[in-house]
Amino acid sequence: MAVLRKPDVILVQNPPAIPTLLVVLTAARLRGARLVVDWHNLAWAVLALGIGARHPAVALARWYEGVLGRRADAHLCVSDALAAELARWGMRSVTVLRDRPAGRFTPLDATDRAAVRRRLLDPLGLTARGPAIIVSPTSWTRDEDFDVLLEAVRRCETLVADRAFPDVLVLLTGRGTTFVQYWGCGNRDTIADPDREALERLKEYTALADRPPYAVSRVALIFTDVHAMINGKQRWESYFAQIREYARKLDFETVWLSELWQQSGFDRQAFLAGKLTPPENGRGSFAEFQAQLVQRAEKHSEIHSAEDAARIYYDACQFDAVAVENAFKDAVFLTYNGPESHFTLPRLPTMYVYSYKRKRTEKPWFM
């Protein structure tokens, strides 16, 4: 802000509130600019969905958001209900700007409208009934409470129970649950039966989340090429290529861990040269898990001593976790590891799953 031309107004979206509101409020006061907050939600309420409304951090976040929000010069929001809540917080100059479609969204003519209706209704066998259609877009995140919509539908049914009223079809758009999982490599350069069986089991497992009324889930395999290169694996490219081909048949997405590192600004060469400081873990130091990691490294590292490989692996996992969290903020993480390996995983909702068969958790790429 110090090198930019003095702004008249600084506009900030909320959430996120921490530390954003404090940073922009400080910048606005130092630069003599007005601060306008665009309220998309209440950050403390979103936090409460994840850790519980009674958590001390929620109370602190609510106090922080209220104190700093009241120091802004004006506020924008999309509903009267949110405007009323902000007013109760003591916010002044609150303006409601309702969501509107972009200019490219225009009404269809009668022919196109009929074609779209057929495309939506034919697969459901509802074309002949000619229902009214309500479309509600969503990103399927925790702060979107569709119980409110479902309750409105129930009330509507009660109100029109004794009247002539068309059927109403409610369509919820958007993606379903996103599942992400690491996929590593061993010494094989070709796919094998344990890989196929594990992928098929993964498909069966994640398909359980596809049942109505939920949207179809998304599965992304993260190929751990960073660790393959660190450990001196020679045949990983061929192996991952065959896994990717099989995964696509199951409608899985694939992404390279190295790409996620790059997106988060992490450089592998700088890491190997010791020029990057690993992010804070907060779930245990290397010393606490050293023996466990050295035992693993003795089996898998081909170019480092077990002690060095263990340290490199621990540090790399901290970068992995941040990179995956940045790329898949609302995902559920799946792993063949047990809870004792939590310090190596992203800080996402985590589910521990079997691999190629029930009650077996061996990683298929090592078999």
Secondary structure, DSSP 8 states (H G I E B T S, - for coil): -TTS---SEEEEEES--TTHHHHHHHHHHHHT-EEEEEESS-HHHHHHHHH-TTSHHHHHHHHHHHHHHTTSSEEEES-HHHHHHHHHTT--SEEE------TT-----HHHHHHHHHHHHGGGT-GGG--EEEEEE----TT--THHHHHHHHHHHHHTTTS----EEEEEES---EEEEEE---S-SS--HHHHHHHHHHHHHHHGGGSTTS---EEEEEE-HHHHHHTT-SSHHHHHHHHHHHHHHTT-EEEEHHHHHHHTT--HHHHHTT-S-----SS--HHHHHHHHHHHHHHH-SSS-HHHHHHHHHHHHHHHHHHHHHH-TT-EEEESS-GGGGGGS-SS-EEE---SSTT----GGG-
